[in-house]
């Protein structure tokens, strides 16, 4: 599912974690009302309370008589029963209704600000999945986390792009469904001329949304290039840090003259990768600016 990025992270997390329940709510399901509180005291509690004076009087008589051990036994038994009853009264009853009611209320309050899988037809679902893959690959990249891209703008703009694409695809899916149902009932020749412009409008809208997704995919491709250069640069830098050990070994073995060109080439590779990384990041920034237009 997709949630409007304007919804708070706490509520968005609640909605995403309860997508099946949201589908039931969308279909008209309403959770049962919460049980009334406070609960009435049970009959056993009332009986125990009523018997307390008689038990205390009986224990007092026994404790003052030669049957004092029996009085102590009666006292211990009664205290044990009372403690068990108090513990059972304090136990919370498992009930999913408060949680369901909370989800229901949030779903009603934020109706229209989240989209479920059933809001998209097959074609729209595939286009949305492409957009989500592209956005996810950018946001999860190391170059984004390291600030080589504009991570702050990515964190704001890319979820907004996902929501806008999802919103348009949901609307397109609904209109396509209505259009197919209309065609399935049969169209009179006089209506065919009106249907054609509507079909062109649907196709044009889909093409515009797909163009947005393709722009996201191009941006993600540039970020992927930068990501590869970033990792390769890190590996080269790691190798360069180890060069003194290799140079020492080669000098001691008398083979250092043979390895000098290879060592110099390693340094050149690091410079090439640094330039490649900068170029890839610059290309990613240019692709990002295209998304904003």
Legacy VTK file of the C-alpha trace (Angstrom):
# vtk DataFile Version 3.0
C-alpha trace
ASCII
DATASET POLYDATA
POINTS 293 float
0.000 0.000 0.000
0.976 3.644 -0.378
0.407 6.358 2.244
0.390 10.100 1.660
3.791 11.349 2.944
1.936 14.145 4.717
0.563 11.597 7.194
2.638 11.340 10.366
5.120 8.416 10.474
3.320 6.878 13.481
-0.065 6.799 11.740
1.487 5.734 8.419
3.191 2.817 10.177
-0.104 1.805 11.804
-1.904 1.880 8.460
0.800 -0.094 6.641
0.857 -2.740 9.374
-2.898 -3.291 9.068
-3.533 -3.390 5.314
-5.841 -6.485 5.482
-7.910 -4.809 8.214
-8.123 -1.634 6.130
-9.490 -3.681 3.232
-12.227 -5.033 5.512
-13.022 -1.517 6.732
-13.138 -0.295 3.139
-15.653 -3.077 2.399
-17.946 -1.801 5.162
-16.819 -3.749 8.210
-17.176 -1.943 11.536
-15.483 -3.258 14.700
-17.767 -4.089 17.652
-18.049 -1.551 20.414
-15.640 -1.855 23.333
-16.996 -3.618 26.429
-18.654 -1.354 28.990
-16.580 -0.281 31.994
-16.431 -0.548 34.906
-17.485 -4.191 35.033
-19.961 -5.362 37.654
-18.598 -7.317 40.576
-19.098 -11.040 40.017
-21.346 -13.149 42.258
-18.335 -14.972 43.731
-16.770 -11.661 44.771
-19.996 -10.597 46.483
-20.277 -13.927 48.273
-16.662 -13.727 49.446
-17.218 -10.217 50.762
-20.426 -11.230 52.583
-18.745 -14.214 54.232
-15.821 -12.198 55.595
-17.419 -11.134 58.941
-18.563 -14.691 59.700
-15.128 -16.110 58.883
-13.388 -13.514 61.083
-15.740 -14.275 64.012
-15.193 -18.009 63.592
-11.413 -17.551 63.536
-11.540 -15.391 66.691
-13.418 -18.115 68.576
-11.052 -20.833 67.393
-7.930 -18.837 68.224
-9.197 -18.256 71.778
-9.926 -21.980 72.279
-7.810 -25.125 72.456
-8.520 -25.468 68.706
-6.145 -22.579 67.895
-4.203 -24.614 65.239
-7.459 -25.110 63.336
-8.040 -21.354 63.515
-4.631 -20.641 62.026
-5.340 -23.144 59.230
-8.680 -21.503 58.516
-7.024 -18.072 58.461
-4.343 -19.226 56.017
-6.893 -20.867 53.735
-9.088 -17.775 53.679
-6.193 -15.416 52.970
-5.064 -17.707 50.138
-8.551 -17.648 48.560
-8.726 -13.864 48.866
-5.325 -13.402 47.214
-6.294 -15.665 44.297
-9.512 -13.723 43.818
-7.704 -10.376 43.848
-5.188 -11.644 41.267
-7.943 -12.925 38.980
-9.777 -9.610 39.181
-6.588 -7.770 38.135
-5.968 -9.870 35.051
-6.530 -8.064 31.776
-8.911 -9.755 29.387
-7.441 -10.287 25.951
-9.511 -8.306 23.506
-8.569 -7.158 19.991
-11.420 -4.691 19.824
-9.526 -1.661 21.214
-6.787 -2.133 18.570
-9.313 -2.697 15.798
-11.271 0.333 16.929
-8.097 2.451 16.836
-7.265 1.299 13.314
-10.869 1.898 12.257
-10.857 5.448 13.587
-7.528 6.283 11.913
-8.728 4.715 8.658
-11.857 6.844 8.686
-9.958 9.994 9.634
-7.306 9.520 6.930
-9.667 8.175 4.276
-8.350 9.196 0.865
-4.781 9.527 2.108
-3.803 5.901 1.670
-4.172 3.477 -1.219
-4.547 -0.290 -0.977
-3.448 -2.967 -3.479
-7.033 -3.380 -4.674
-7.031 0.265 -5.803
-4.769 -0.671 -8.743
-5.521 -2.862 -11.718
-2.816 -5.194 -13.011
-1.246 -2.706 -15.413
-1.216 0.067 -12.824
0.231 -2.275 -10.191
3.143 -3.105 -12.469
3.879 0.569 -13.157
3.684 1.398 -9.442
6.056 -1.484 -8.621
8.594 -0.050 -11.088
8.394 3.356 -9.410
8.778 1.839 -5.946
11.810 -0.202 -7.006
13.498 2.895 -8.430
12.742 4.996 -5.347
13.837 2.241 -2.975
17.149 1.735 -4.754
17.952 5.446 -4.444
16.955 5.808 -0.792
18.865 2.650 0.207
22.047 3.589 -1.657
25.276 4.379 0.173
25.890 7.473 -1.953
22.579 8.854 -0.707
23.321 7.937 2.915
26.773 9.525 2.666
25.291 12.803 1.422
26.854 12.619 -2.055
23.339 13.092 -3.396
20.877 15.587 -1.975
19.636 13.164 0.666
17.330 15.709 2.293
15.520 16.459 -0.953
15.426 12.775 -1.837
13.785 11.993 1.508
11.069 14.569 0.818
10.583 14.497 -2.930
10.786 10.798 -3.729
7.959 9.743 -1.346
5.926 12.638 -2.763
6.605 11.322 -6.272
5.531 7.825 -5.197
2.274 9.142 -3.726
1.458 11.280 -6.766
2.155 8.387 -9.159
0.088 6.017 -7.008
-2.785 8.503 -6.795
-2.871 8.947 -10.568
-2.624 5.202 -11.178
-5.501 4.525 -8.776
-7.666 7.076 -10.550
-6.651 5.653 -13.918
-7.474 2.115 -12.723
-10.949 3.191 -11.583
-11.686 4.923 -14.890
-10.428 1.937 -16.888
-12.679 -0.371 -14.889
-15.692 1.843 -15.568
-14.760 2.018 -19.237
-14.461 -1.766 -19.549
-17.798 -2.284 -17.839
-19.375 0.180 -20.249
-17.895 -1.602 -23.267
-18.980 -4.992 -21.930
-22.629 -3.856 -22.118
-22.267 -3.078 -25.806
-21.849 0.300 -27.482
-24.230 1.720 -30.058
-22.602 2.970 -33.285
-23.654 6.502 -32.415
-21.668 6.347 -29.176
-18.483 4.952 -30.723
-17.326 8.417 -31.835
-17.536 9.631 -28.228
-15.754 6.568 -26.853
-12.623 7.059 -28.975
-11.588 10.410 -27.404
-12.121 8.917 -23.953
-9.868 5.984 -24.798
-7.233 8.402 -26.097
-7.484 10.334 -22.827
-6.908 7.151 -20.845
-3.953 6.174 -23.021
-2.471 9.681 -22.826
-2.790 9.765 -19.043
-1.140 6.376 -18.725
1.702 7.480 -20.995
2.253 10.596 -18.866
2.450 8.546 -15.670
4.784 6.021 -17.293
7.010 8.921 -18.393
7.281 9.975 -14.753
8.236 6.455 -13.764
10.825 6.257 -16.540
12.352 9.516 -15.265
12.603 7.936 -11.814
14.226 4.861 -13.348
16.781 7.014 -15.183
17.602 8.792 -11.939
17.957 5.427 -10.180
20.244 4.202 -12.980
22.562 7.215 -12.523
22.563 6.591 -8.778
23.420 2.931 -9.425
26.414 4.033 -11.531
27.535 6.297 -8.715
27.022 3.467 -6.240
29.271 1.122 -8.238
31.960 3.794 -8.514
31.620 4.516 -4.791
32.193 0.887 -3.822
35.032 0.469 -6.336
36.697 3.627 -5.036
36.461 2.295 -1.492
38.108 -0.962 -2.532
40.902 0.871 -4.347
41.493 3.104 -1.317
41.687 0.008 0.857
44.300 -1.474 -1.471
46.283 1.775 -1.503
46.379 1.729 2.283
48.024 -1.689 2.098
50.637 -0.657 -0.500
53.450 0.042 1.989
53.371 -3.593 3.119
53.573 -4.810 -0.482
56.329 -2.322 -1.333
58.308 -3.459 1.691
57.938 -7.093 0.666
58.959 -6.348 -2.922
62.001 -4.321 -1.794
63.150 -7.098 0.506
62.746 -9.678 -2.230
64.459 -7.533 -4.865
61.418 -7.517 -7.137
60.357 -3.919 -6.549
61.486 -2.699 -9.958
59.132 -5.119 -11.656
56.105 -3.969 -9.659
56.465 -0.186 -9.911
54.283 0.158 -13.062
51.503 -1.924 -11.484
51.589 0.150 -8.298
51.461 3.378 -10.269
48.518 2.003 -12.254
46.662 1.380 -8.992
46.994 5.043 -8.079
45.796 6.026 -11.551
42.788 3.717 -11.170
41.880 5.463 -7.930
41.960 8.846 -9.674
39.831 7.509 -12.547
37.257 6.102 -10.134
37.149 9.391 -8.238
36.382 11.243 -11.463
33.836 8.586 -12.446
32.106 8.922 -9.090
31.943 12.702 -9.390
30.629 12.441 -12.945
28.008 9.865 -11.906
26.860 12.020 -9.000
26.687 15.060 -11.278
24.567 13.069 -13.760
22.303 11.943 -10.917
21.818 15.563 -9.828
20.876 16.516 -13.385
18.366 13.654 -13.550
16.944 14.763 -10.199
16.409 18.306 -11.511
14.463 16.807 -14.402
12.145 15.138 -11.883
11.395 18.527 -10.316
10.327 20.083 -13.587
LINES 1 294
293 0 1 2 3 4 5 6 7 8 9 10 11 12 13 14 15 16 17 18 19 20 21 22 23 24 25 26 27 28 29 30 31 32 33 34 35 36 37 38 39 40 41 42 43 44 45 46 47 48 49 50 51 52 53 54 55 56 57 58 59 60 61 62 63 64 65 66 67 68 69 70 71 72 73 74 75 76 77 78 79 80 81 82 83 84 85 86 87 88 89 90 91 92 93 94 95 96 97 98 99 100 101 102 103 104 105 106 107 108 109 110 111 112 113 114 115 116 117 118 119 120 121 122 123 124 125 126 127 128 129 130 131 132 133 134 135 136 137 138 139 140 141 142 143 144 145 146 147 148 149 150 151 152 153 154 155 156 157 158 159 160 161 162 163 164 165 166 167 168 169 170 171 172 173 174 175 176 177 178 179 180 181 182 183 184 185 186 187 188 189 190 191 192 193 194 195 196 197 198 199 200 201 202 203 204 205 206 207 208 209 210 211 212 213 214 215 216 217 218 219 220 221 222 223 224 225 226 227 228 229 230 231 232 233 234 235 236 237 238 239 240 241 242 243 244 245 246 247 248 249 250 251 252 253 254 255 256 257 258 259 260 261 262 263 264 265 266 267 268 269 270 271 272 273 274 275 276 277 278 279 280 281 282 283 284 285 286 287 288 289 290 291 292
